[in-house]
Amino acid sequence: MKHLDKIANIAIIVAVVVFLVVTVRANFGGNRLAPETSAALIGTTVHLTEVHFPKDRSSLLLVVSTTCHFCKDSLPFYKQLTEKSRGRMNVVAVLPQPQAEAMKFLQDAGVKPDQIVNAGPDAVGARGTPTVLLVDGNGKVNHAWAGRLDEKGQESLLAFLPST
């Protein structure tokens, strides 16, 4: 009987560990927003009165928040993204926080957008942060990436940058 008790206890422990791993991955790992969220944005038009989308080049909208830990985790990639797109794309950071707070958040991480706009994700049709939108000169969304991007997602986004 003691042997069966040990097996039952081990089985319970294994089940709890599996449950915790699945729960942690679902809530804290990878993209929090489903791929369908990104796809739903494609073809929509962004209307931000503060932003003029240049007709001669695409724009990247970085929809982030200072309170989003996925956004904070993504800041090194956004720094790389803004550096690689400098002069070739218009980069606009969209944050719900006040301008000074948003500017400090981005500057401390070395992220240098062309413009910072005070607006929430819903202002551009996004369901959450982080979201990156590639829009044309009319504000039409051509591509969208939602959630914290893994290496494959980052490579996918970088592939859309114009070559030098």
Secondary structure in CASP SS format (residue, H / E / C, confidence):
PFRMAT SS
TARGET T0000
AUTHOR 0000-0000-0000
METHOD secondary structure of the structure
MODEL  1
M C 1.00
K H 1.00
H H 1.00
L H 1.00
D H 1.00
K H 1.00
I H 1.00
A H 1.00
N H 1.00
I H 1.00
A H 1.00
I H 1.00
I H 1.00
V H 1.00
A H 1.00
V H 1.00
V H 1.00
V H 1.00
F H 1.00
L H 1.00
V H 1.00
V H 1.00
T H 1.00
V H 1.00
R H 1.00
A H 1.00
N H 1.00
F H 1.00
G C 1.00
G C 1.00
N C 1.00
R C 1.00
L C 1.00
A C 1.00
P H 1.00
E H 1.00
T H 1.00
S H 1.00
A H 1.00
A H 1.00
L H 1.00
I C 1.00
G C 1.00
T C 1.00
T E 1.00
V C 1.00
H C 1.00
L C 1.00
T C 1.00
E C 1.00
V C 1.00
H C 1.00
F C 1.00
P C 1.00
K C 1.00
D C 1.00
R C 1.00
S C 1.00
S E 1.00
L E 1.00
L E 1.00
L E 1.00
V E 1.00
V C 1.00
S C 1.00
T C 1.00
T C 1.00
C C 1.00
H H 1.00
F H 1.00
C H 1.00
K H 1.00
D H 1.00
S H 1.00
L H 1.00
P H 1.00
F H 1.00
Y H 1.00
K H 1.00
Q H 1.00
L H 1.00
T H 1.00
E H 1.00
K H 1.00
S H 1.00
R C 1.00
G C 1.00
R C 1.00
M C 1.00
N E 1.00
V E 1.00
V E 1.00
A E 1.00
V E 1.00
L E 1.00
P C 1.00
Q C 1.00
P C 1.00
Q H 1.00
A H 1.00
E H 1.00
A H 1.00
M H 1.00
K H 1.00
F H 1.00
L H 1.00
Q H 1.00
D H 1.00
A C 1.00
G C 1.00
V C 1.00
K C 1.00
P C 1.00
D C 1.00
Q E 1.00
I E 1.00
V E 1.00
N E 1.00
A C 1.00
G C 1.00
P H 1.00
D H 1.00
A H 1.00
V H 1.00
G C 1.00
A C 1.00
R C 1.00
G C 1.00
T C 1.00
P C 1.00
T E 1.00
V E 1.00
L E 1.00
L E 1.00
V E 1.00
D C 1.00
G C 1.00
N C 1.00
G C 1.00
K E 1.00
V E 1.00
N E 1.00
H E 1.00
A E 1.00
W E 1.00
A E 1.00
G C 1.00
R C 1.00
L C 1.00
D C 1.00
E H 1.00
K H 1.00
G H 1.00
Q H 1.00
E H 1.00
S H 1.00
L H 1.00
L H 1.00
A C 1.00
F C 1.00
L C 1.00
P C 1.00
S C 1.00
T C 1.00
END
